[in-house]
Amino acid sequence: MNINLFNTLTKKKEKLIPINSSAVKMYACGPTLYSNPHIGNFRPIIVFDILFRVLRLIFGEDSVRYVRNITDIDDKIIDKANELKISTDELVNSTQKIYQQNLSSLSILSPTYEPKATDYISKMIEMITSLIEKKYAYVSEGHVLFEAKKFKGYGSLSKFSLKDIISGARVEVADYKKNPEDFVLWKPSKTNEPHWDSPWGNGRPGWHIECSAMISELLGETIDIHAGGIDLIFPHHENEIAQSTCCHDKKMSNFWLHNGFINFKGEKMSKSLGNTSIVNDLLSKHDPAVLKYSLLTTHYRQPLDFSNDLISYSENIINKWREHIKEVNSKELDSEFVNALLDDLNTPKALMRLQQIIANIKKDKNNDDLLAHFNNGLSLLGLNPSFNKTDLKLDKEFIENMISRRQEAKKDKDFELADKIRNELFKQGIVLEDTKNGTTWKKN
């Protein structure tokens, strides 16, 4: 079996020929844990989980090394923790528990490695030091910056020239930069912010170097596939290519895969626009398979319009499929179904094939081969419907801690903070009730 994937770098579909077929290397950018993930955050997780499954089918379960990281230090994490007056560790740990529950509910396979960025600070410092020694990076006012124009291949992924990048205001302008397009590898930490010792003073890494360091440490200098959302092409993935290539004098990844946005009422779904659908909330109302099916109805590279109508349509399909879900002895898969996935993960075509198999089962209910093809197809997609809604375990320690902080805020007459904490817990499905004997909570 061969798989063909659309490579953003070359803008065409290509046959995947791994560097080593007994150790296929794949990396996907994971979430930044400053708040509970929304359905748009989960599109790449679901899509590239299916790619992981397909690669394991082709090359063998022990022959694919998949890394999906967790960003646990970032400006957004620091800002949110400061807003709630808790530590970044508290914020990340509480959000990660919800995230992991979501992954489990949606039947997402565990990757080979799921590293946190802060566990690889020493590797980041090592790479930054190398880039400075090779004259690709410079130190300025406690910052270390990559000088983009020194890498001749800069813009090869996004197809932006340096002129396009500057004129399009796609970069941050700062006095400490030699050039507007230069990007941060290391930055000084402000008072009371998380920081690490480095040759350039106490500080923390820039976002882009985090992924490069984790890839280098866990997968090596050149990998087969790097994946993520289309919004990461520039600047994140472009900058990863620049710093990794210059550090190692090798190509960073042979394939670059990107999924399209999820839209809501014609607009890109994002936390900044306030039009997100939190996965935790959706899972409290819908079968995980319904949500997953909804996201697979559109090809991963295309934008997807997420709506109640789409959920209702998906729910209708999943409910009709339930009566045909059975344990089967055969591991055989339908060739048309598999071929659809081998063609750049064409999930709409694969789902259509499952519908055709169901139609054939209705005509021949005793056909064990058809039942095997259907049930094994569901398993390959991680699309086995459940019969009960998800019952998420709550992090009681975190909730009680937040309630205590809210009480302290009220004593200090910081009612704005008290309201923020109440609203933050409400977003996580927790309702507070103030009584004479103190504050109680319940799941919404």
C-alpha positions as CSV (number, residue, x, y, z in Angstrom):
1,M,0.0,0.0,0.0
2,N,1.2,3.5,-0.9
3,I,-0.1,6.8,0.6
4,N,-0.2,10.1,-1.4
5,L,-0.3,13.3,0.6
6,F,-0.6,17.0,-0.4
7,N,2.7,18.6,0.5
8,T,2.4,22.3,1.3
9,L,6.1,22.8,0.5
10,T,5.7,21.7,-3.1
11,K,2.0,22.5,-3.5
12,K,1.2,19.0,-5.0
13,K,0.3,15.5,-3.9
14,E,3.3,13.2,-3.6
15,K,3.9,9.6,-2.7
16,L,5.2,9.3,0.8
17,I,8.6,7.5,0.8
18,P,9.8,7.5,4.4
19,I,13.5,8.0,5.2
20,N,13.3,4.7,7.1
21,S,10.1,2.6,6.6
22,S,10.7,0.9,10.0
23,A,10.9,4.2,11.8
24,V,8.5,6.7,10.1
25,K,8.7,10.1,11.9
26,M,5.8,12.4,12.2
27,Y,5.2,15.6,14.3
28,A,2.1,17.6,14.8
29,C,1.8,20.9,16.7
30,G,-0.4,20.5,19.7
31,P,-2.5,23.0,21.7
32,T,-1.4,26.0,23.8
33,L,-3.1,25.2,27.1
34,Y,-4.3,28.6,28.3
35,S,-8.0,27.7,28.1
36,N,-10.2,24.7,27.3
37,P,-9.8,23.7,23.6
38,H,-12.5,24.5,21.1
39,I,-13.6,22.3,18.2
40,G,-11.3,24.2,15.9
41,N,-8.3,23.2,18.0
42,F,-9.4,19.6,17.7
43,R,-9.6,19.4,13.9
44,P,-5.8,18.9,13.4
45,I,-5.8,16.5,16.4
46,I,-8.5,14.3,14.8
47,V,-7.2,14.5,11.3
48,F,-3.6,13.7,12.1
49,D,-4.7,10.9,14.5
50,I,-6.3,9.3,11.4
51,L,-3.0,9.8,9.5
52,F,-1.2,8.1,12.4
53,R,-3.6,5.2,12.2
54,V,-3.2,4.9,8.4
55,L,0.6,5.0,8.7
56,R,0.5,2.2,11.3
57,L,-1.7,0.2,8.9
58,I,0.9,0.6,6.1
59,F,4.2,0.4,7.9
60,G,3.3,-1.5,11.1
61,E,2.2,-0.3,14.6
62,D,5.7,-0.3,15.9
63,S,7.2,1.4,12.9
64,V,5.6,4.9,13.4
65,R,7.0,7.5,15.8
66,Y,4.4,10.2,16.3
67,V,5.1,13.3,18.5
68,R,2.3,15.8,19.4
69,N,3.5,18.4,21.8
70,I,1.9,20.6,24.5
71,T,2.8,24.2,24.7
72,D,3.0,25.1,28.4
73,I,4.8,28.4,28.3
74,D,3.6,31.2,26.1
75,D,2.4,34.9,26.3
76,K,-1.3,33.8,26.3
77,I,-0.7,31.3,29.2
78,I,1.1,34.0,31.2
79,D,-1.6,36.6,30.6
80,K,-4.4,34.2,31.5
81,A,-2.7,33.0,34.7
82,N,-2.0,36.7,35.7
83,E,-5.7,37.5,35.0
84,L,-6.8,34.7,37.3
85,K,-3.9,35.4,39.8
86,I,-2.8,31.7,39.7
87,S,0.5,30.2,38.6
88,T,1.1,29.2,35.0
89,D,1.6,25.6,36.2
90,E,-1.8,25.6,37.9
91,L,-3.5,26.9,34.7
92,V,-1.8,24.4,32.4
93,N,-2.3,21.4,34.7
94,S,-6.0,22.1,35.1
95,T,-6.6,22.8,31.4
96,Q,-4.5,19.7,30.5
97,K,-6.8,17.4,32.5
98,I,-9.8,18.6,30.6
99,Y,-7.8,18.3,27.3
100,Q,-6.8,14.7,28.1
101,Q,-10.4,13.8,29.0
102,N,-11.5,15.2,25.6
103,L,-8.9,13.1,23.8
104,S,-10.0,10.0,25.6
105,S,-13.7,10.7,24.8
106,L,-13.0,11.2,21.1
107,S,-10.9,8.0,20.9
108,I,-7.7,9.7,20.0
109,L,-4.7,7.4,20.1
110,S,-1.9,8.4,22.4
111,P,1.1,9.6,20.3
112,T,4.4,7.9,20.8
113,Y,5.5,11.0,22.7
114,E,3.5,14.0,24.1
115,P,6.2,16.4,25.4
116,K,5.7,19.6,27.2
117,A,7.9,22.5,25.9
118,T,9.3,23.4,29.3
119,D,10.9,19.9,29.6
120,Y,13.2,20.8,26.6
121,I,14.6,24.2,27.6
122,S,18.2,22.9,27.6
123,K,17.8,21.7,24.1
124,M,16.4,25.0,23.0
125,I,19.4,26.8,24.6
126,E,21.8,24.4,22.8
127,M,20.2,25.2,19.4
128,I,20.1,28.9,20.0
129,T,23.8,28.9,21.0
130,S,24.6,27.0,17.8
131,L,22.7,29.6,15.7
132,I,24.6,32.4,17.3
133,E,27.9,30.7,16.7
134,K,26.9,30.2,13.0
135,K,26.0,33.9,12.7
136,Y,22.4,33.2,12.0
137,A,21.3,34.8,15.3
138,Y,22.3,37.8,17.4
139,V,21.8,39.1,20.9
140,S,20.1,42.4,21.5
141,E,18.9,43.9,24.8
142,G,18.5,40.4,26.5
143,H,16.8,39.0,23.4
144,V,18.2,36.5,20.9
145,L,16.8,36.9,17.4
146,F,17.1,34.9,14.2
147,E,18.2,37.1,11.3
148,A,15.8,35.9,8.6
149,K,17.5,37.4,5.6
150,K,20.6,35.2,6.3
151,F,18.6,32.1,5.4
152,K,18.2,32.0,1.6
153,G,15.2,29.6,1.8
154,Y,13.1,31.9,4.1
155,G,9.6,32.0,2.7
156,S,9.8,28.7,0.8
157,L,6.8,27.2,2.7
158,S,4.5,30.2,2.8
159,K,5.7,31.5,-0.6
160,F,6.1,34.9,1.0
161,S,9.1,37.0,0.1
162,L,10.8,39.2,2.7
163,K,9.2,42.2,1.0
164,D,5.8,40.6,1.2
165,I,6.3,39.8,4.9
166,I,7.3,43.4,5.8
167,S,4.8,45.2,3.6
168,G,2.0,43.0,4.8
169,A,2.7,43.8,8.4
170,R,3.0,40.2,9.2
171,V,5.9,40.8,11.7
172,E,6.3,42.5,15.0
173,V,8.3,45.8,14.8
174,A,10.6,46.3,17.8
175,D,13.6,48.6,18.6
176,Y,15.8,45.7,19.6
177,K,15.5,44.1,16.1
178,K,18.1,44.7,13.3
179,N,15.3,44.0,10.8
180,P,11.5,43.9,11.1
181,E,11.3,40.3,9.9
182,D,13.8,38.9,12.5
183,F,12.1,36.6,15.0
184,V,12.7,35.9,18.7
185,L,14.5,32.8,19.8
186,W,14.8,33.8,23.5
187,K,13.3,36.7,25.4
188,P,13.9,38.2,28.9
189,S,11.2,37.4,31.4
190,K,9.4,40.2,33.2
191,T,9.1,40.4,37.0
192,N,7.2,37.4,38.4
193,E,7.1,35.6,35.1
194,P,8.4,32.1,34.7
195,H,12.1,32.1,33.7
196,W,15.1,29.9,33.1
197,D,18.8,30.6,33.4
198,S,20.6,31.1,30.1
199,P,23.8,32.6,28.7
200,W,21.8,35.7,27.9
201,G,20.2,36.1,31.3
202,N,17.0,34.9,32.9
203,G,14.3,34.5,30.3
204,R,12.2,32.1,28.3
205,P,12.1,30.7,24.8
206,G,10.3,32.1,21.8
207,W,7.4,30.0,20.6
208,H,9.0,28.8,17.4
209,I,12.2,27.3,18.9
210,E,10.1,25.1,21.2
211,C,8.9,22.8,18.4
212,S,12.3,22.7,16.7
213,A,13.9,21.5,19.9
214,M,11.4,18.8,20.7
215,I,11.6,17.5,17.1
216,S,15.4,17.4,17.2
217,E,15.5,15.7,20.5
218,L,12.8,13.1,20.0
219,L,12.8,12.4,16.3
220,G,16.1,13.7,14.9
221,E,17.3,16.4,12.5
222,T,15.1,15.4,9.5
223,I,11.6,13.9,9.8
224,D,9.1,12.6,7.3
225,I,6.0,14.6,8.1
226,H,5.3,17.8,10.0
227,A,1.7,18.7,10.4
228,G,-0.6,21.5,11.8
229,G,-3.3,24.0,11.1
230,I,-3.1,26.2,8.0
231,D,-2.7,29.3,10.4
232,L,0.7,27.9,11.4
233,I,2.3,28.1,8.0
234,F,3.4,31.6,8.7
235,P,5.2,32.5,10.8
236,H,5.4,29.4,13.0
237,H,6.3,26.7,10.5
238,E,8.3,29.1,8.3
239,N,10.4,30.0,11.3
240,E,10.8,26.4,12.4
241,I,12.3,25.6,8.9
242,A,14.7,28.5,9.1
243,Q,16.1,27.8,12.5
244,S,16.2,24.0,12.2
245,T,17.8,24.0,8.8
246,C,20.4,26.5,9.8
247,C,21.2,24.8,13.0
248,H,21.6,21.3,11.6
249,D,22.5,22.1,8.0
250,K,19.8,19.6,6.9
251,K,16.3,19.7,5.6
252,M,13.8,19.7,8.5
253,S,10.9,17.8,7.1
254,N,10.1,16.2,3.7
255,F,6.4,16.7,4.0
256,W,4.4,19.6,5.4
257,L,0.6,18.9,5.9
258,H,-1.9,21.6,6.9
259,N,-5.6,21.4,7.7
260,G,-8.1,24.2,6.9
261,F,-10.0,26.4,9.3
262,I,-13.3,25.6,10.9
263,N,-15.8,28.4,10.3
264,F,-18.8,29.4,12.2
265,K,-21.4,31.6,10.4
266,G,-18.9,32.4,7.7
267,E,-16.1,33.5,10.1
268,K,-13.0,31.6,11.2
269,M,-13.6,30.1,14.6
270,S,-11.2,31.6,17.1
271,K,-11.1,32.5,20.8
272,S,-10.3,36.1,20.0
273,L,-13.6,36.5,18.0
274,G,-15.6,34.8,20.7
275,N,-17.3,32.4,18.3
276,T,-15.8,29.2,19.6
277,S,-17.6,25.9,20.5
278,I,-15.7,24.4,23.5
279,V,-15.2,20.7,23.1
280,N,-16.0,20.0,26.7
281,D,-19.5,21.6,26.3
282,L,-20.1,19.8,23.0
283,L,-19.2,16.4,24.6
284,S,-21.7,17.0,27.4
285,K,-24.5,17.2,24.8
286,H,-23.4,14.9,22.0
287,D,-22.0,11.5,21.3
288,P,-18.2,11.9,20.6
289,A,-18.7,10.0,17.4
290,V,-21.2,12.6,16.2
291,L,-18.6,15.4,16.7
292,K,-15.9,13.4,15.0
293,Y,-18.1,12.4,12.1
294,S,-19.0,16.1,11.6
295,L,-15.3,17.1,11.3
296,L,-14.7,14.3,8.8
297,T,-17.5,15.2,6.3
298,T,-15.2,17.8,4.7
299,H,-11.7,17.1,3.3
300,Y,-9.1,18.1,5.9
301,R,-7.5,20.7,3.6
302,Q,-10.8,22.5,3.0
303,P,-12.5,25.0,5.4
304,L,-15.4,23.4,7.3
305,D,-18.6,25.1,8.3
306,F,-19.5,24.0,11.7
307,S,-23.2,24.3,12.7
308,N,-26.1,22.8,14.5
309,D,-27.4,21.5,11.2
310,L,-24.1,19.6,10.6
311,I,-24.3,18.1,14.0
312,S,-27.9,17.0,13.5
313,Y,-27.1,15.5,10.1
314,S,-24.1,13.6,11.7
315,E,-26.3,12.4,14.6
316,N,-28.8,11.0,12.2
317,I,-26.1,9.0,10.4
318,I,-24.5,7.7,13.6
319,N,-27.9,6.6,15.1
320,K,-28.6,4.6,11.9
321,W,-25.2,2.9,12.2
322,R,-25.6,1.7,15.7
323,E,-27.6,-1.4,15.0
324,H,-24.7,-2.6,12.7
325,I,-21.9,-2.2,15.3
326,K,-20.7,-5.6,16.3
327,E,-17.5,-7.4,17.4
328,V,-16.0,-9.1,14.4
329,N,-13.3,-11.7,14.2
330,S,-11.9,-10.7,10.8
331,K,-9.4,-7.7,10.5
332,E,-10.1,-7.3,6.8
333,L,-10.7,-3.8,5.5
334,D,-12.7,-2.8,2.4
335,S,-10.2,-1.8,-0.4
336,E,-12.3,1.1,-1.7
337,F,-12.5,2.5,1.9
338,V,-8.8,2.2,2.4
339,N,-7.9,3.6,-1.0
340,A,-9.9,6.7,-0.1
341,L,-7.8,7.3,2.9
342,L,-4.6,6.5,1.0
343,D,-5.5,9.4,-1.4
344,D,-4.6,12.3,0.9
345,L,-6.9,11.2,3.7
346,N,-10.1,11.6,1.7
347,T,-12.4,11.1,4.6
348,P,-15.6,12.3,2.8
349,K,-15.1,9.5,0.3
350,A,-14.3,7.0,3.0
351,L,-17.5,7.9,4.9
352,M,-19.5,7.6,1.6
353,R,-18.0,4.1,1.2
354,L,-19.1,3.1,4.7
355,Q,-22.7,4.3,3.7
356,Q,-22.6,2.1,0.7
357,I,-21.5,-0.9,2.8
358,I,-24.4,-0.3,5.1
359,A,-26.8,-0.3,2.2
360,N,-25.3,-3.7,1.1
361,I,-25.6,-5.0,4.6
362,K,-29.3,-4.2,4.6
363,K,-29.7,-6.3,1.5
364,D,-27.6,-9.2,2.9
365,K,-27.7,-9.1,6.7
366,N,-25.8,-12.4,7.1
367,N,-22.8,-11.3,5.2
368,D,-19.9,-11.4,7.7
369,D,-17.4,-9.9,5.3
370,L,-19.6,-6.7,4.9
371,L,-20.0,-6.5,8.7
372,A,-16.2,-6.8,9.1
373,H,-15.6,-4.1,6.5
374,F,-18.0,-1.7,8.2
375,N,-16.8,-2.3,11.8
376,N,-13.1,-2.4,10.9
377,G,-13.6,0.8,8.9
378,L,-15.1,2.5,12.0
379,S,-12.2,1.3,14.1
380,L,-9.6,2.7,11.6
381,L,-11.3,6.1,11.8
382,G,-11.6,5.9,15.6
383,L,-15.3,6.4,15.0
384,N,-17.0,3.8,17.2
385,P,-20.1,5.4,18.7
386,S,-20.8,5.3,22.4
387,F,-24.2,4.7,23.9
388,N,-23.9,7.2,26.7
389,K,-22.9,10.8,26.9
390,T,-19.4,11.5,28.2
391,D,-19.2,11.9,32.0
392,L,-16.1,14.0,32.6
393,K,-14.2,13.6,35.9
394,L,-13.8,17.0,37.5
395,D,-10.5,18.2,39.0
396,K,-12.0,18.9,42.5
397,E,-8.7,20.2,43.9
398,F,-8.4,22.8,41.2
399,I,-12.1,23.9,41.7
400,E,-11.7,24.2,45.5
401,N,-8.5,26.1,45.0
402,M,-10.2,28.6,42.6
403,I,-13.1,29.0,45.1
404,S,-10.6,29.8,47.9
405,R,-8.9,32.4,45.6
406,R,-12.4,33.9,44.8
407,Q,-13.2,34.2,48.5
408,E,-9.8,35.9,49.1
409,A,-10.6,38.3,46.2
410,K,-14.0,39.2,47.8
411,K,-12.4,39.8,51.2
412,D,-10.0,42.2,49.4
413,K,-12.9,43.8,47.6
414,D,-11.4,42.7,44.3
415,F,-14.9,42.0,42.8
416,E,-13.6,42.1,39.3
417,L,-11.3,39.1,40.0
418,A,-14.0,37.3,41.9
419,D,-16.3,37.6,38.8
420,K,-13.5,36.4,36.5
421,I,-13.0,33.3,38.5
422,R,-16.7,32.5,38.6
423,N,-17.0,33.0,34.8
424,E,-13.9,30.9,34.2
425,L,-15.3,28.0,36.2
426,F,-18.7,28.4,34.4
427,K,-16.9,28.1,31.1
428,Q,-15.6,24.7,32.4
429,G,-19.1,23.6,33.3
430,I,-19.0,24.5,37.0
431,V,-21.7,26.6,38.6
432,L,-21.0,28.3,41.9
433,E,-23.6,29.0,44.6
434,D,-22.9,31.3,47.5
435,T,-24.6,30.3,50.7
436,K,-24.5,31.3,54.4
437,N,-22.2,28.4,55.0
438,G,-19.8,29.2,52.2
439,T,-19.6,28.5,48.4
440,T,-20.8,25.3,46.9
441,W,-20.4,24.1,43.3
442,K,-22.0,21.7,40.9
443,K,-21.6,20.5,37.3
444,N,-23.7,22.5,34.9
